């Protein structure tokens, strides 16, 4: 392994080697050497990687919780919708035609026509009542069209505007819209996103502190080696590079551990979640990290590892002079 105190052990480039190839070869050697140095202290290295992995897994897990809740609201009845109660004189054919025309609206994602007979049957089943029509003498329920807006229109302002347009239709007697529920749900999601951002920021600072303190201890342990390297002419960049690469390995290892912890958590929770969803006649299941999100976690781990080591090196390495 290449050591700062023994620069003569580096592979000597041939005269015909391209400068870029020499540059890449030297940095690859130092990168591998820094990994070998970490492997000689496995307990301390694994403890640092574990601390970074847990710190990265917590905000990423919160992000997954929020994203799965948003999916759940779309798969089940949490999706905001409007109920159009039609006039009693509107025929069944005319009502079905209206439901088909509404699907062409730019602000409407889907519609569902619920006839008077079907609505009465569902009410009897859910409420556990007997033959309501026989008791009352007639079906008291109107035909209903359930309207689900698009994601762009599913805001309090968009829903209110869509409700006004639909209420102006001659076939519609009343439009029912629960704007309070929409506002509550969007407020909860905004709070969850903000909380995830705050927790993620705090834990990112924790990663910087963990990596910085680890690199600081490594610098102190190698103080004499660093002094010897500087005495024989090693540049600051040459001395600094192994510590930066150590921070890179810490960050990469922590990000991989965070991904593994989240994958195990999703796999363990998916069994009871699927069982619970099945009771509601749904095929909902938890979704893990997408490839883009996984790459983002890896990149963030490497960036935090490099940043933490850079801060430690910049503060403590300059104070060591022969």
Protein Blocks (a to p, Z undefined) as FASTA:
>chain_A
ZZfklmmlpccddfkbcfklmmmmmmmmmmmmmmmmmmmmmmlmmmmmmmmmmmmmmmmm
mmmmmmmmmmmmmmmmmbgcddddddfklcfklmmmmmmmmmmpmkbfbdcdddfklmmm
mmmmmnopacfklmnopafbdcdddddddfklmcfklmmmmmmmmmmpmkbmbdcddfkl
mmmmmmmmmmmmmmmmmmmmmmmmmmmmmmmmmmmmmmmmmmmmmmmmmmnopafklmmm
mmmmmmmmmmmmmmmmmmmmmmmmmmmmmmmmmmmmmmnopabdcddddfklmmmmmmmm
mmmmmmmmmmmmmmmmmmpcZZ
